[in-house]
Amino acid sequence: MSGRNDCGSFMGGLLMGGIVGALVALVLAPQSGEETRKLLKDKAFELGKEISDQTETIKEKGRELLTQDGIEIEESTDTNP
């Protein structure tokens, strides 16, 4: 059971770290507004990719655990990211 809580804590920390990092970048940014917006856009993309990667890792680990217990799951046909 603690694995689920650890995963949620990690994802929450990842999200909070991204938000705090973006806010700090805004406050301390010596560049123009246009450059700052580009930086934020790039960081948001990186954060989204990291969350997507972590989600896939969590799914894989869940499948492994279920397979170990002899439970089979069907692949989702949902292609939404």
Biopython code that builds the backbone (N, CA, C, O; Angstrom):
import numpy as np
from Bio.PDB.StructureBuilder import StructureBuilder

atoms = [
    (1, "MET", "N", (0.810, -1.200, 0.000)),
    (1, "MET", "CA", (0.000, 0.000, 0.000)),
    (1, "MET", "C", (0.855, 1.267, 0.000)),
    (1, "MET", "O", (0.470, 2.273, -0.596)),
    (2, "SER", "N", (2.006, 1.226, 0.661)),
    (2, "SER", "CA", (2.815, 2.438, 0.735)),
    (2, "SER", "C", (3.354, 2.837, -0.633)),
    (2, "SER", "O", (3.700, 4.001, -0.833)),
    (3, "GLY", "N", (3.435, 1.903, -1.584)),
    (3, "GLY", "CA", (3.905, 2.223, -2.929)),
    (3, "GLY", "C", (3.006, 3.233, -3.611)),
    (3, "GLY", "O", (3.484, 4.115, -4.325)),
    (4, "ARG", "N", (1.711, 3.110, -3.397)),
    (4, "ARG", "CA", (0.774, 4.067, -3.989)),
    (4, "ARG", "C", (0.981, 5.449, -3.400)),
    (4, "ARG", "O", (0.990, 6.443, -4.127)),
    (5, "ASN", "N", (1.148, 5.518, -2.088)),
    (5, "ASN", "CA", (1.337, 6.797, -1.422)),
    (5, "ASN", "C", (2.655, 7.431, -1.845)),
    (5, "ASN", "O", (2.717, 8.641, -2.065)),
    (6, "ASP", "N", (3.714, 6.622, -1.963)),
    (6, "ASP", "CA", (5.009, 7.142, -2.391)),
    (6, "ASP", "C", (4.915, 7.715, -3.794)),
    (6, "ASP", "O", (5.510, 8.753, -4.084)),
    (7, "CYS", "N", (4.175, 7.051, -4.660)),
    (7, "CYS", "CA", (4.014, 7.508, -6.035)),
    (7, "CYS", "C", (3.282, 8.849, -6.061)),
    (7, "CYS", "O", (3.685, 9.768, -6.774)),
    (8, "GLY", "N", (2.228, 8.953, -5.298)),
    (8, "GLY", "CA", (1.471, 10.192, -5.240)),
    (8, "GLY", "C", (2.306, 11.322, -4.666)),
    (8, "GLY", "O", (2.232, 12.459, -5.131)),
    (9, "SER", "N", (3.097, 11.007, -3.657)),
    (9, "SER", "CA", (3.971, 12.014, -3.058)),
    (9, "SER", "C", (5.014, 12.485, -4.063)),
    (9, "SER", "O", (5.311, 13.676, -4.162)),
    (10, "PHE", "N", (5.559, 11.533, -4.801)),
    (10, "PHE", "CA", (6.566, 11.895, -5.798)),
    (10, "PHE", "C", (5.974, 12.803, -6.867)),
    (10, "PHE", "O", (6.552, 13.835, -7.209)),
    (11, "MET", "N", (4.815, 12.410, -7.393)),
    (11, "MET", "CA", (4.183, 13.205, -8.448)),
    (11, "MET", "C", (3.804, 14.591, -7.928)),
    (11, "MET", "O", (3.963, 15.588, -8.632)),
    (12, "GLY", "N", (3.306, 14.651, -6.699)),
    (12, "GLY", "CA", (2.965, 15.940, -6.098)),
    (12, "GLY", "C", (4.198, 16.813, -5.942)),
    (12, "GLY", "O", (4.159, 18.013, -6.211)),
    (13, "GLY", "N", (5.297, 16.199, -5.505)),
    (13, "GLY", "CA", (6.549, 16.936, -5.358)),
    (13, "GLY", "C", (7.088, 17.409, -6.690)),
    (13, "GLY", "O", (7.617, 18.515, -6.802)),
    (14, "LEU", "N", (6.951, 16.565, -7.698)),
    (14, "LEU", "CA", (7.395, 16.933, -9.040)),
    (14, "LEU", "C", (6.607, 18.139, -9.557)),
    (14, "LEU", "O", (7.180, 19.077, -10.111)),
    (15, "LEU", "N", (5.308, 18.099, -9.370)),
    (15, "LEU", "CA", (4.455, 19.198, -9.811)),
    (15, "LEU", "C", (4.780, 20.484, -9.052)),
    (15, "LEU", "O", (4.922, 21.550, -9.650)),
    (16, "MET", "N", (4.896, 20.371, -7.734)),
    (16, "MET", "CA", (5.201, 21.557, -6.925)),
    (16, "MET", "C", (6.573, 22.129, -7.281)),
    (16, "MET", "O", (6.744, 23.346, -7.346)),
    (17, "GLY", "N", (7.545, 21.252, -7.509)),
    (17, "GLY", "CA", (8.876, 21.713, -7.900)),
    (17, "GLY", "C", (8.852, 22.475, -9.208)),
    (17, "GLY", "O", (9.545, 23.481, -9.362)),
    (18, "GLY", "N", (8.054, 21.996, -10.150)),
    (18, "GLY", "CA", (7.923, 22.691, -11.430)),
    (18, "GLY", "C", (7.291, 24.059, -11.276)),
    (18, "GLY", "O", (7.728, 25.028, -11.897)),
    (19, "ILE", "N", (6.268, 24.137, -10.450)),
    (19, "ILE", "CA", (5.586, 25.414, -10.228)),
    (19, "ILE", "C", (6.513, 26.400, -9.533)),
    (19, "ILE", "O", (6.622, 27.554, -9.949)),
    (20, "VAL", "N", (7.180, 25.951, -8.479)),
    (20, "VAL", "CA", (8.101, 26.827, -7.749)),
    (20, "VAL", "C", (9.231, 27.289, -8.664)),
    (20, "VAL", "O", (9.609, 28.461, -8.650)),
    (21, "GLY", "N", (9.764, 26.369, -9.455)),
    (21, "GLY", "CA", (10.833, 26.729, -10.377)),
    (21, "GLY", "C", (10.391, 27.776, -11.390)),
    (21, "GLY", "O", (11.147, 28.692, -11.714)),
    (22, "ALA", "N", (9.172, 27.639, -11.886)),
    (22, "ALA", "CA", (8.652, 28.613, -12.853)),
    (22, "ALA", "C", (8.480, 29.977, -12.196)),
    (22, "ALA", "O", (8.804, 31.000, -12.799)),
    (23, "LEU", "N", (7.978, 30.001, -10.977)),
    (23, "LEU", "CA", (7.796, 31.275, -10.278)),
    (23, "LEU", "C", (9.130, 31.953, -9.985)),
    (23, "LEU", "O", (9.267, 33.166, -10.147)),
    (24, "VAL", "N", (10.103, 31.172, -9.556)),
    (24, "VAL", "CA", (11.428, 31.733, -9.292)),
    (24, "VAL", "C", (12.032, 32.285, -10.584)),
    (24, "VAL", "O", (12.655, 33.346, -10.580)),
    (25, "ALA", "N", (11.847, 31.566, -11.676)),
    (25, "ALA", "CA", (12.365, 32.035, -12.968)),
    (25, "ALA", "C", (11.730, 33.364, -13.353)),
    (25, "ALA", "O", (12.407, 34.244, -13.885)),
    (26, "LEU", "N", (10.436, 33.517, -13.089)),
    (26, "LEU", "CA", (9.763, 34.777, -13.410)),
    (26, "LEU", "C", (10.312, 35.930, -12.591)),
    (26, "LEU", "O", (10.564, 37.015, -13.115)),
    (27, "VAL", "N", (10.494, 35.690, -11.318)),
    (27, "VAL", "CA", (10.932, 36.752, -10.420)),
    (27, "VAL", "C", (12.382, 37.148, -10.683)),
    (27, "VAL", "O", (12.706, 38.336, -10.663)),
    (28, "LEU", "N", (13.235, 36.202, -10.922)),
    (28, "LEU", "CA", (14.665, 36.475, -11.047)),
    (28, "LEU", "C", (15.142, 36.635, -12.489)),
    (28, "LEU", "O", (16.332, 36.848, -12.723)),
    (29, "ALA", "N", (14.249, 36.535, -13.437)),
    (29, "ALA", "CA", (14.641, 36.555, -14.843)),
    (29, "ALA", "C", (15.173, 37.924, -15.262)),
    (29, "ALA", "O", (14.465, 38.924, -15.146)),
    (30, "PRO", "N", (16.408, 37.975, -15.746)),
    (30, "PRO", "CA", (16.968, 39.235, -16.230)),
    (30, "PRO", "C", (16.641, 39.494, -17.703)),
    (30, "PRO", "O", (17.027, 40.530, -18.244)),
    (31, "GLN", "N", (15.954, 38.594, -18.339)),
    (31, "GLN", "CA", (15.667, 38.739, -19.767)),
    (31, "GLN", "C", (14.313, 39.428, -19.981)),
    (31, "GLN", "O", (13.578, 39.708, -19.034)),
    (32, "SER", "N", (14.019, 39.685, -21.229)),
    (32, "SER", "CA", (12.778, 40.367, -21.598)),
    (32, "SER", "C", (11.571, 39.459, -21.353)),
    (32, "SER", "O", (11.714, 38.261, -21.111)),
    (33, "GLY", "N", (10.396, 40.052, -21.422)),
    (33, "GLY", "CA", (9.162, 39.295, -21.236)),
    (33, "GLY", "C", (9.015, 38.187, -22.269)),
    (33, "GLY", "O", (8.579, 37.083, -21.942)),
    (34, "GLU", "N", (9.378, 38.477, -23.513)),
    (34, "GLU", "CA", (9.272, 37.478, -24.574)),
    (34, "GLU", "C", (10.179, 36.283, -24.280)),
    (34, "GLU", "O", (9.772, 35.133, -24.446)),
    (35, "GLU", "N", (11.398, 36.558, -23.847)),
    (35, "GLU", "CA", (12.328, 35.483, -23.520)),
    (35, "GLU", "C", (11.837, 34.691, -22.309)),
    (35, "GLU", "O", (11.973, 33.468, -22.259)),
    (36, "THR", "N", (11.270, 35.396, -21.340)),
    (36, "THR", "CA", (10.739, 34.733, -20.144)),
    (36, "THR", "C", (9.590, 33.807, -20.510)),
    (36, "THR", "O", (9.509, 32.684, -20.013)),
    (37, "ARG", "N", (8.697, 34.280, -21.382)),
    (37, "ARG", "CA", (7.581, 33.437, -21.814)),
    (37, "ARG", "C", (8.074, 32.191, -22.537)),
    (37, "ARG", "O", (7.529, 31.104, -22.348)),
    (38, "LYS", "N", (9.106, 32.346, -23.367)),
    (38, "LYS", "CA", (9.672, 31.187, -24.059)),
    (38, "LYS", "C", (10.272, 30.215, -23.056)),
    (38, "LYS", "O", (10.092, 29.003, -23.175)),
    (39, "LEU", "N", (10.978, 30.737, -22.077)),
    (39, "LEU", "CA", (11.568, 29.879, -21.046)),
    (39, "LEU", "C", (10.485, 29.109, -20.295)),
    (39, "LEU", "O", (10.621, 27.907, -20.065)),
    (40, "LEU", "N", (9.411, 29.798, -19.913)),
    (40, "LEU", "CA", (8.314, 29.140, -19.204)),
    (40, "LEU", "C", (7.649, 28.072, -20.069)),
    (40, "LEU", "O", (7.299, 26.995, -19.585)),
    (41, "LYS", "N", (7.479, 28.385, -21.350)),
    (41, "LYS", "CA", (6.876, 27.420, -22.266)),
    (41, "LYS", "C", (7.750, 26.176, -22.365)),
    (41, "LYS", "O", (7.246, 25.053, -22.326)),
    (42, "ASP", "N", (9.060, 26.376, -22.492)),
    (42, "ASP", "CA", (9.987, 25.252, -22.581)),
    (42, "ASP", "C", (9.972, 24.420, -21.303)),
    (42, "ASP", "O", (9.957, 23.190, -21.356)),
    (43, "LYS", "N", (9.975, 25.098, -20.152)),
    (43, "LYS", "CA", (9.964, 24.385, -18.869)),
    (43, "LYS", "C", (8.654, 23.626, -18.690)),
    (43, "LYS", "O", (8.659, 22.505, -18.180)),
    (44, "ALA", "N", (7.538, 24.213, -19.100)),
    (44, "ALA", "CA", (6.243, 23.538, -18.992)),
    (44, "ALA", "C", (6.238, 22.285, -19.869)),
    (44, "ALA", "O", (5.704, 21.249, -19.474)),
    (45, "PHE", "N", (6.829, 22.384, -21.051)),
    (45, "PHE", "CA", (6.921, 21.222, -21.945)),
    (45, "PHE", "C", (7.756, 20.124, -21.294)),
    (45, "PHE", "O", (7.369, 18.955, -21.301)),
    (46, "GLU", "N", (8.910, 20.509, -20.728)),
    (46, "GLU", "CA", (9.776, 19.537, -20.070)),
    (46, "GLU", "C", (9.051, 18.867, -18.898)),
    (46, "GLU", "O", (9.143, 17.653, -18.715)),
    (47, "LEU", "N", (8.334, 19.664, -18.113)),
    (47, "LEU", "CA", (7.591, 19.125, -16.975)),
    (47, "LEU", "C", (6.510, 18.159, -17.452)),
    (47, "LEU", "O", (6.335, 17.089, -16.869)),
    (48, "GLY", "N", (5.793, 18.525, -18.496)),
    (48, "GLY", "CA", (4.766, 17.646, -19.053)),
    (48, "GLY", "C", (5.351, 16.334, -19.534)),
    (48, "GLY", "O", (4.766, 15.272, -19.320)),
    (49, "LYS", "N", (6.505, 16.401, -20.184)),
    (49, "LYS", "CA", (7.164, 15.186, -20.659)),
    (49, "LYS", "C", (7.606, 14.327, -19.477)),
    (49, "LYS", "O", (7.449, 13.107, -19.505)),
    (50, "GLU", "N", (8.146, 14.942, -18.463)),
    (50, "GLU", "CA", (8.582, 14.201, -17.279)),
    (50, "GLU", "C", (7.406, 13.508, -16.600)),
    (50, "GLU", "O", (7.509, 12.351, -16.192)),
    (51, "ILE", "N", (6.298, 14.216, -16.481)),
    (51, "ILE", "CA", (5.100, 13.623, -15.878)),
    (51, "ILE", "C", (4.612, 12.456, -16.733)),
    (51, "ILE", "O", (4.232, 11.412, -16.202)),
    (52, "SER", "N", (4.622, 12.627, -18.045)),
    (52, "SER", "CA", (4.210, 11.553, -18.952)),
    (52, "SER", "C", (5.122, 10.340, -18.804)),
    (52, "SER", "O", (4.650, 9.204, -18.750)),
    (53, "ASP", "N", (6.423, 10.582, -18.739)),
    (53, "ASP", "CA", (7.380, 9.487, -18.581)),
    (53, "ASP", "C", (7.166, 8.763, -17.252)),
    (53, "ASP", "O", (7.185, 7.533, -17.200)),
    (54, "GLN", "N", (6.964, 9.523, -16.187)),
    (54, "GLN", "CA", (6.745, 8.915, -14.874)),
    (54, "GLN", "C", (5.442, 8.127, -14.852)),
    (54, "GLN", "O", (5.366, 7.066, -14.232)),
    (55, "THR", "N", (4.423, 8.639, -15.523)),
    (55, "THR", "CA", (3.152, 7.928, -15.596)),
    (55, "THR", "C", (3.333, 6.583, -16.284)),
    (55, "THR", "O", (2.796, 5.573, -15.828)),
    (56, "GLU", "N", (4.083, 6.564, -17.375)),
    (56, "GLU", "CA", (4.350, 5.306, -18.072)),
    (56, "GLU", "C", (5.117, 4.337, -17.180)),
    (56, "GLU", "O", (4.828, 3.141, -17.168)),
    (57, "THR", "N", (6.092, 4.848, -16.435)),
    (57, "THR", "CA", (6.862, 4.004, -15.522)),
    (57, "THR", "C", (5.955, 3.395, -14.460)),
    (57, "THR", "O", (6.072, 2.214, -14.133)),
    (58, "ILE", "N", (5.062, 4.199, -13.931)),
    (58, "ILE", "CA", (4.132, 3.717, -12.908)),
    (58, "ILE", "C", (3.206, 2.658, -13.494)),
    (58, "ILE", "O", (2.938, 1.642, -12.853)),
    (59, "LYS", "N", (2.717, 2.890, -14.706)),
    (59, "LYS", "CA", (1.864, 1.897, -15.369)),
    (59, "LYS", "C", (2.599, 0.570, -15.545)),
    (59, "LYS", "O", (2.049, -0.496, -15.271)),
    (60, "GLU", "N", (3.844, 0.649, -16.005)),
    (60, "GLU", "CA", (4.638, -0.561, -16.227)),
    (60, "GLU", "C", (4.846, -1.329, -14.922)),
    (60, "GLU", "O", (4.716, -2.553, -14.888)),
    (61, "LYS", "N", (5.167, -0.609, -13.857)),
    (61, "LYS", "CA", (5.376, -1.263, -12.561)),
    (61, "LYS", "C", (4.086, -1.891, -12.062)),
    (61, "LYS", "O", (4.105, -2.973, -11.475)),
    (62, "GLY", "N", (2.962, -1.216, -12.293)),
    (62, "GLY", "CA", (1.673, -1.771, -11.910)),
    (62, "GLY", "C", (1.369, -3.047, -12.676)),
    (62, "GLY", "O", (0.880, -4.021, -12.104)),
    (63, "ARG", "N", (1.659, -3.039, -13.967)),
    (63, "ARG", "CA", (1.451, -4.241, -14.785)),
    (63, "ARG", "C", (2.324, -5.388, -14.291)),
    (63, "ARG", "O", (1.878, -6.533, -14.216)),
    (64, "GLU", "N", (3.583, -5.068, -13.951)),
    (64, "GLU", "CA", (4.491, -6.097, -13.444)),
    (64, "GLU", "C", (3.944, -6.710, -12.162)),
    (64, "GLU", "O", (3.954, -7.929, -11.995)),
    (65, "LEU", "N", (3.470, -5.861, -11.262)),
    (65, "LEU", "CA", (2.931, -6.367, -10.001)),
    (65, "LEU", "C", (1.694, -7.222, -10.227)),
    (65, "LEU", "O", (1.539, -8.275, -9.609)),
    (66, "LEU", "N", (0.817, -6.769, -11.111)),
    (66, "LEU", "CA", (-0.388, -7.540, -11.385)),
    (66, "LEU", "C", (-0.059, -8.854, -12.071)),
    (66, "LEU", "O", (-0.686, -9.877, -11.793)),
    (67, "THR", "N", (0.915, -8.833, -12.960)),
    (67, "THR", "CA", (1.320, -10.045, -13.663)),
    (67, "THR", "C", (1.923, -11.046, -12.669)),
    (67, "THR", "O", (1.700, -12.251, -12.785)),
    (68, "GLN", "N", (2.676, -10.548, -11.710)),
    (68, "GLN", "CA", (3.258, -11.421, -10.693)),
    (68, "GLN", "C", (2.167, -12.129, -9.894)),
    (68, "GLN", "O", (2.340, -13.269, -9.464)),
    (69, "ASP", "N", (1.050, -11.443, -9.700)),
    (69, "ASP", "CA", (-0.065, -12.034, -8.962)),
    (69, "ASP", "C", (-0.975, -12.852, -9.856)),
    (69, "ASP", "O", (-1.993, -13.364, -9.392)),
    (70, "GLY", "N", (-0.629, -12.989, -11.134)),
    (70, "GLY", "CA", (-1.404, -13.804, -12.061)),
    (70, "GLY", "C", (-2.621, -13.092, -12.618)),
    (70, "GLY", "O", (-3.533, -13.738, -13.134)),
    (71, "ILE", "N", (-2.649, -11.786, -12.524)),
    (71, "ILE", "CA", (-3.774, -11.012, -13.044)),
    (71, "ILE", "C", (-3.355, -10.437, -14.384)),
    (71, "ILE", "O", (-2.306, -9.802, -14.496)),
    (72, "GLU", "N", (-4.174, -10.658, -15.393)),
    (72, "GLU", "CA", (-3.876, -10.109, -16.714)),
    (72, "GLU", "C", (-4.741, -8.889, -16.948)),
    (72, "GLU", "O", (-5.902, -8.853, -16.541)),
    (73, "ILE", "N", (-4.173, -7.886, -17.608)),
    (73, "ILE", "CA", (-4.930, -6.689, -17.941)),
    (73, "ILE", "C", (-4.853, -6.444, -19.428)),
    (73, "ILE", "O", (-3.865, -6.771, -20.085)),
    (74, "GLU", "N", (-5.912, -5.865, -19.941)),
    (74, "GLU", "CA", (-5.953, -5.559, -21.364)),
    (74, "GLU", "C", (-5.318, -4.194, -21.611)),
    (74, "GLU", "O", (-5.407, -3.293, -20.777)),
    (75, "GLU", "N", (-4.685, -4.059, -22.753)),
    (75, "GLU", "CA", (-4.114, -2.787, -23.147)),
    (75, "GLU", "C", (-5.245, -1.822, -23.493)),
    (75, "GLU", "O", (-6.219, -2.202, -24.143)),
    (76, "SER", "N", (-5.110, -0.606, -23.065)),
    (76, "SER", "CA", (-6.092, 0.423, -23.373)),
    (76, "SER", "C", (-5.899, 0.873, -24.809)),
    (76, "SER", "O", (-4.770, 0.971, -25.292)),
    (77, "THR", "N", (-7.010, 1.150, -25.494)),
    (77, "THR", "CA", (-6.923, 1.676, -26.853)),
    (77, "THR", "C", (-6.990, 3.184, -26.843)),
    (77, "THR", "O", (-7.007, 3.810, -27.903)),
    (78, "ASP", "N", (-7.029, 3.786, -25.653)),
    (78, "ASP", "CA", (-7.087, 5.236, -25.520)),
    (78, "ASP", "C", (-5.744, 5.815, -25.948)),
    (78, "ASP", "O", (-4.706, 5.463, -25.390)),
    (79, "THR", "N", (-5.765, 6.704, -26.943)),
    (79, "THR", "CA", (-4.522, 7.276, -27.449)),
    (79, "THR", "C", (-4.335, 8.700, -26.965)),
    (79, "THR", "O", (-3.420, 9.382, -27.426)),
    (80, "ASN", "N", (-5.164, 9.171, -26.056)),
    (80, "ASN", "CA", (-4.990, 10.519, -25.514)),
    (80, "ASN", "C", (-3.778, 10.537, -24.624)),
    (80, "ASN", "O", (-3.608, 9.633, -23.806)),
    (81, "PRO", "N", (-2.909, 11.556, -24.756)),
    (81, "PRO", "CA", (-1.713, 11.637, -23.908)),
    (81, "PRO", "C", (-2.044, 11.994, -22.478)),
    (81, "PRO", "O", (-1.145, 12.099, -21.643)),
]
sb = StructureBuilder()
sb.init_structure("model")
sb.init_model(0)
sb.init_chain("A")
sb.init_seg("    ")
for serial, (resi, resn, name, xyz) in enumerate(atoms, 1):
    if name == "N":
        sb.init_residue(resn, " ", resi, " ")
    sb.init_atom(name, np.array(xyz, "f"), 0.0, 1.0, " ", f" {name:<3s}", serial, name[0])
structure = sb.get_structure()
